[in-house]
């Protein structure tokens, strides 16, 4: 990751930057990003990627959570069971709408902490549900 010291902006700017950092990390890990910010009537998927290990291809639906402070805890703590259920529904909806089938599907999360004047910190959790 490039060493960029953060000057925190608006909520939308923070979210966009956090998502850009998450995508860069997923790509650094070798994933191919196939969609970002996919929306349907029931919600939004932040990042959709493909991870290839040997001959095995896994479709990864990744939730990105950003925070500019820790007053409300780690960003990943905000991913509840209800949110995981919603992500499963969204993933199924994406597969249907795109006419795709996948044998291996995984839900991941990336938490991004962006404190003013510090380098962003990322945590990638594989298989959140």
SVG drawing of the C-alpha trace seen along z (x, -y; Angstrom):
<svg xmlns="http://www.w3.org/2000/svg" viewBox="-36 -17 41 44">
<polyline fill="none" stroke="black" stroke-width="0.4" points="0.0,0.0 1.3,-3.5 2.2,-5.5 -0.4,-8.2 -1.2,-10.1 -4.9,-10.7 -6.6,-14.1 -10.2,-13.0 -12.9,-14.6 -16.7,-14.2 -18.5,-10.9 -18.8,-10.1 -15.1,-10.8 -14.1,-8.6 -16.3,-5.8 -14.9,-6.1 -11.3,-6.2 -11.9,-3.3 -13.4,-1.3 -10.5,-2.2 -8.0,-1.0 -9.9,2.2 -10.0,2.9 -6.2,2.2 -5.7,4.7 -7.8,7.4 -6.0,6.9 -2.7,7.0 -3.8,10.5 -4.3,11.5 -8.1,11.1 -9.7,9.9 -12.4,7.2 -15.4,7.8 -17.8,5.3 -18.1,2.4 -21.1,0.7 -23.6,3.1 -27.1,2.0 -30.6,3.5 -33.9,2.7 -32.8,4.6 -29.4,3.0 -25.8,2.8 -22.8,5.0 -19.5,3.0 -17.1,5.3 -17.4,8.5 -14.2,10.3 -12.8,13.6 -10.1,15.4 -8.2,18.1 -6.1,20.6 -4.8,23.3 -7.8,24.4 -10.3,23.3 -12.1,20.0 -14.1,18.5 -16.6,15.7 -16.1,13.3 -18.7,10.7 -16.9,8.2 -18.4,5.7 -16.3,2.7 -16.7,0.8 -14.8,-2.4 -14.4,-4.5 -12.5,-7.7 -12.3,-7.1 -12.8,-4.3 -15.4,-5.9 -17.9,-3.4 -15.5,-0.4 -13.8,1.4 -15.6,1.0 -16.0,4.8 -18.0,4.9 -20.8,3.2 -21.4,6.3 -24.2,8.1 -25.9,11.4 -28.7,9.4 -26.2,7.7 -24.6,11.1 -28.1,12.4 -28.7,9.4 -25.3,9.9 -26.3,13.5 -29.6,12.3 -27.7,9.7 -25.2,12.2 -28.0,14.5 -29.7,11.6 -26.5,10.7 -26.0,14.3 -29.5,14.3 -29.4,10.9 -26.0,11.7 -27.1,15.2 -24.1,16.7 -23.5,19.8 -20.7,20.4 -19.7,23.5 -17.5,21.6 -18.9,18.4 -17.5,16.6 -18.5,13.5 -15.6,11.4 -15.2,8.1 -12.6,5.4 -12.5,2.9 -10.7,-0.3 -9.7,-2.7 -8.7,-6.1 -7.4,-8.3 -6.5,-11.9 -2.8,-12.3 -2.1,-8.5 -1.7,-5.8 -5.0,-3.9 -5.2,-0.5 -7.0,2.4 -8.2,5.7 -9.4,8.4 -11.6,11.1 -12.4,14.1 -15.6,16.0 -17.8,13.9 -20.8,16.0"/>
</svg>
